[in-house]
Amino acid sequence: MELPLVLEQKFQTLLQRYPIKRSALVPMALYAQDVFGYVNDDLIAEIARRIDLSPLHVNETLAYYSMIRRKPAGKHHVQVCTNVSCMLRGGNQIYDFVRKKLEISHKEVTADGMFSLEEVECIGACTGAPAMQINYDFYENLTQRSTDQLLDALDKGSRPARTQPTSGAVHERHPAEVPVISRLFGVPDSHKLDVYLQHDGYKGLERALKELTPDQVVEEVKKSNLRGRGGAGFPTGMKWSFVPKDPGKTKYILCNADESEPGTCKDRPLMEMAPHQLIEGVVIAGRAVEAHRGYIYIRGEYRYVLEIVDAAIEEAYARGYLGKNILGSGFDFDLTTHTGAGAYECGEESALMESLEGKRGYPRIRPPFPAVVGLYGAPTVINNVETLSAVPSILHRGAEWYSSLGSAKNGGTRLFCISGHVNRPGIYELPMGFNLKRMLEEVAGGISRGRKLKAVIPGGSSCPLLKAEEIDLPMDFDSLAKAGSMLGSGGVVVIDEGTCMVDLARRIMHFYAHESCGWCIPCREGTAWLRKMLDRFHSGGGRREDIALIGELSKNMLGRTFCPLGDAAALPTISIVKKWPHEFEAHLAGNCPYQPAEALTAVFG
Ligand SMILES: Cc1cc2nc3c(=O)[nH]c(=O)nc-3n(C[C@H](O)[C@H](O)[C@H](O)COP(=O)(O)O)c2cc1C
């Protein structure tokens, strides 16, 4: 099959990028889809030929990834998010509006081929909710009016500018903020190397290469009390110390930029506005464990971010911060990006490695852990974007300084993505241990529409919910664990008194049932059953015994799967049934007092 030149060149680059050809499979398919609109049988055969796999295997792998289409979409593929943060701010109404305006439903195409529509899971624009993507462009803080204008403009042939990071993702700084990793947010051209160098860029790497041994770099990160920002809060320096000390062995640094946990949207601005900070963090991690190769795995939806990071990597190579003999130190490091194609599960570290190897993103059995047997069977450090972005400042300004910014055993600052029913949703960099009540009242401007607070999801939709009276606590990993929840990935979703908790539980379970990879039976069957039961309950067909059954079914999923996605589905559900049983009772009695998740556009539009 003859390919357009631009795609041919892309395929050639991708095939040289990895130690095995199969790793290029998913990116090849996504780029082919960008050119042809979908992946047809001829393209499958062509990709299969180039990576020495059967078309059957290619097809079977690609069927796993929700962004890969086997049928044509419209010229403008409209993807409306209705996940929790968007649902709370009118995402369902935006979806309905688009459906009626275009006269098509989920996964349908208009007769003229101009538009197609899809209701999608979290796109990582939670603080700009309600949000949608049209092709790869993000549009945030939507109202029915702005949506209407947007679709009309596209229909007339123009392409409205995507939402700028300054609206929705970034806001006026609050006095309580301590900008360390977000210090470049809002600075013009902050993605460029020269601007980064004016803001202490690459000084941490210089110290790591010229003044410290690899072991000393690990010690410095250990002393900083930096803990993983991807969700579990594992101490970063300790993770690095598990990598076998064998300088001759191939090892990898993997940056997890799959950011798909509902409520979480901080890795996108970090990569968009400070890509060199991340690159520096990855190279320092390489120096610490004596690895010489790294990959940044970016979720497929973040295409424009991938291009920004690619350009920054190119600049770093050109100026000697990547490649051979970095800063004259004798240390070599190569770095490339890799794109996913739509799968929350691929954010789970072992599934991410499978995906990068060109397979379906199924989790691996552990042990062995990635530090010993990871990507391509080699020792691998995997860290979140935010974790790695914190490393340059630690190396530059010292572990004690960084540690002292936070609370005991929880060093530094973190980006809190505050979304939902607050007056000032946004991404705020606050010290670890900052009080949650103050965060909502002072930083995020209090509960919108003068309503009362009902619940908070403190760290992304996988976390048990807190009631309004439980939020006077420090936001760090240990305090949240003590309170029976988790700090997770920093996605603070705020829920007011007008929200139906059965509806919320139902929406959360829809996400996990959609995203369960199906590998482990308790997760595959459990999430599907819970979704059915919660739907039935919400629509008034629940039975009294279902209340206990929902809780029991969820508990039976805990700890019974290869990865924690089953737990992630069960934990919020258990907390909702336990803390708001009366709302389930009200549904039984047929008198749920709440309206379906309301559009806030009248207020925020
Ligand atoms: C289902 C699932 C999805 C996950 N998604 C992400 C993700 O999108 N980004 C991320 O950094 N970590 C994610 N994680 C956590 C990773 O498995 C891993 O713990 C993390 O990348 C380690 O980096 P850290 O130590 O810097 O936090 C996910 C975990 C699970 C179980």
The ligand as an ORCA input file, in Angstrom:
! r2SCAN-3c Opt
* xyz 0 1
  C      -6.151      1.712     36.845
  C      -4.992      2.580     37.174
  C      -4.744      3.721     36.434
  C      -3.658      4.524     36.720
  N      -3.450      5.648     35.994
  C      -2.356      6.414     36.228
  C      -2.103      7.564     35.433
  O      -2.871      7.910     34.524
  N      -0.984      8.285     35.709
  C      -0.104      7.918     36.701
  O       0.914      8.563     36.884
  N      -0.333      6.848     37.464
  C      -1.423      6.080     37.240
  N      -1.629      4.958     37.996
  C      -0.601      4.599     39.001
  C       0.568      3.835     38.345
  O       0.263      2.452     38.351
  C       1.884      4.024     39.117
  O       1.660      3.782     40.458
  C       2.491      5.414     38.940
  O       2.721      5.722     37.589
  C       3.809      5.468     39.683
  O       4.337      6.756     39.631
  P       4.564      7.608     40.954
  O       5.333      6.737     41.918
  O       5.362      8.761     40.505
  O       3.231      7.962     41.475
  C      -2.754      4.155     37.760
  C      -3.019      3.025     38.518
  C      -4.122      2.244     38.240
  C      -4.368      1.045     39.071
*
